[in-house]
């Protein structure tokens, strides 16, 4: 079993992205793809520093149904932790699924914060 590869990087806007690869190798085009797809979420978040932990890989080396990849992204926004997951036979599709799930959660978080700010204070 190979050890996980860790790669920490910061996007141009300041979002810190930590990438961990398990049972696969992380090459430069894949790292750039993750940086672009996960880094774009930062424009939907208006406040504070944002950090993302991305884990990609295969569940095991002996998967019986062929190559299945997964992507898990934990996004720390202020005091909230959002999590998106995706799995697919194509690693890039799994990353997109996780990103789309996080985008929906960000929208819900913004709506919830907006609703709370509209409530009358006692």
Buried (B, 14 or more C-beta within 10 A) or exposed (E): EEEBBEBEBEBEEEBBBBBBBBBBEBEEEBBEBBBEBBBBBBEBBEEEEBBBBBBBBBEEEEEEEEEBBBBBBBBBBEEEEBEBBBBBEEBBBBBBBBBEBBBEBBEEBBEEBEEEEEEEEE
